[in-house]
Amino acid sequence: QRVVLPALCLPNEQAKWLAVADEAAQQSQRGAPVLIGTRSLEASERLSAVLTAAGLAHRVLNARQDAEEADIIAEAGLSGKITVATNMAGRGTDIRLGPGVPEAGGLHVILTEFHDSPRIDRQLIGRCARQGDPGTAAAFVAIDDDLFVRNGGWLLDILRLAGQTQGSSRALGLLRWIAQRGTAKIQARERRDTLAQDRSLDTMLAFAGNQI
């Protein structure tokens, strides 16, 4: 029963945080709990500052609130609750929906940045609509997100020149694919290089023999 809404790409990080805050406010007002996933502790705290400035009550779950994780997760499924969490926080724990929440559409998950691996994106989106519950998910990203800047390549340059930095389009899906594929290639090469170094070291130690 999961509904994944079209992704939205904003021109910069600040515009992204403002759009995320607006989306969270709208979903919360209609009674849906909101879970906002961020890639880092720093990003979670920047978003928290924007939510606070907008007058939106919320809780943050990251490495600094580790001791409170159980309490925060227990409340994350209640009607209108807004929770900001880093990707690792609360993983493996189902968020139980409170009274009236299924009728409001279930948990609404907001992804604020695509990850190096699409598998992690799927894991975050998969926090909603579990165990037969309804749920929705949406991605709000920025053209200057780290993944795009590092591996967006020629398409990122074209989108910037064309001014296509806001709105949802097939170009965003292609940009995401190019960036994540480029990252996967780099990581695979790094793993091969590490393995080659390990084998070379094993060979040198074998020739050195037992020096004792």
Secondary structure as UniProt FT lines:
FT   STRAND          2..4
FT   STRAND          8..10
FT   HELIX           13..29
FT   TURN            30..31
FT   STRAND          34..38
FT   HELIX           41..53
FT   TURN            54..55
FT   STRAND          59..61
FT   HELIX           63..68
FT   HELIX           69..75
FT   TURN            76..77
FT   TURN            79..80
FT   STRAND          82..86
FT   TURN            87..92
FT   TURN            99..101
FT   HELIX           102..104
FT   STRAND          107..111
FT   HELIX           118..125
FT   TURN            126..127
FT   TURN            131..132
FT   STRAND          135..142
FT   TURN            143..144
FT   HELIX           146..151
FT   HELIX           153..162
FT   HELIX           170..208
//
